[in-house]
Structure formats: structure tokens, C-alpha cells
Amino acid sequence: MKQKWIRRIIGGLSFTSALFIFQACYGTPQDFGQDLLIEGQVKSKSTGLPINGIKVSVVDNEQYEITNEEGKFSFYSEMLEDIVLSFQDVDSISNGLYMTKDTMLNYTDSKVYVDIVLEEMK
């Protein structure tokens, strides 16, 4: 009798652990209709090539994404009245040094695509 009870406890803990791991790996589902998908690409003004290592963040928020080798980024943000994105070079060693740029988003849908061109610092 005691062994059945212990098995049920261990089984319940195992199931709970599996659910926790699933959520940690895959996250919680997005609140459709309340979140804004922000995606885009960052390029150099002088060369026209994509820039890797640019930190794209929502101003006054801890959310950010770093651009990949193709200069692309993608993340979800809360739909707010005014969303200001900041583009900051955090990887100046490998790709040169670029000026920080802020831009305000205008959106009418739950998805927005942003093309940004950054100038190199001299």
C-alpha cells in the first residue's frame, strides 16, 4: 500500500517536471491579438550589406533581439500606443562601429516589418 502511494507521488512529480521542461523549452503560447510581431533587417548605409550583432530593443522595456548573420531579427512585443525601437551596435569588433538609431513604429496590424539602415561611425 505504501509503495503504491510513493509511486503515485513520484509519477505526479515526473509529469509535472515534464510539463515544466516543455514550457521552459518552448515558452508559453502567444496571446493572439494582443501581441505585435516585430521583424525586419538591419543594413549598412555605406555598403548595403546586412549587419550582424545589432541589438534591437523596445525602448523602456527589457525585450531585445540581436541580429543574425543576415541582419534579420524577430520578436514579439506588447501592443502599445507608442513603440520606439532602438538599434544599437553591441558587436563593433567584428563588423565595424555603427551609430545608434531610434525609430517609432507605425502599425495597423499584429505584424510589422522594419528595414533599417545604419551609418558607420568615423
Sequence and secondary structure as in RCSB ss.txt:
>XXXX:A:sequence
MKQKWIRRIIGGLSFTSALFIFQACYGTPQDFGQDLLIEGQVKSKSTGLPINGIKVSVVDNEQYEITNEEGKFSF
YSEMLEDIVLSFQDVDSISNGLYMTKDTMLNYTDSKVYVDIVLEEMK
>XXXX:A:secstr
 HHHHHHHHHHHHHHHHHHHHHHHHH     TTTEEEEEEEEEETTT  B SSEEEEETTSS EEE  TTSEEEE
EEE  SS EEEEEES HHHH  B  EEEE   SSSEEEEEEEE B  
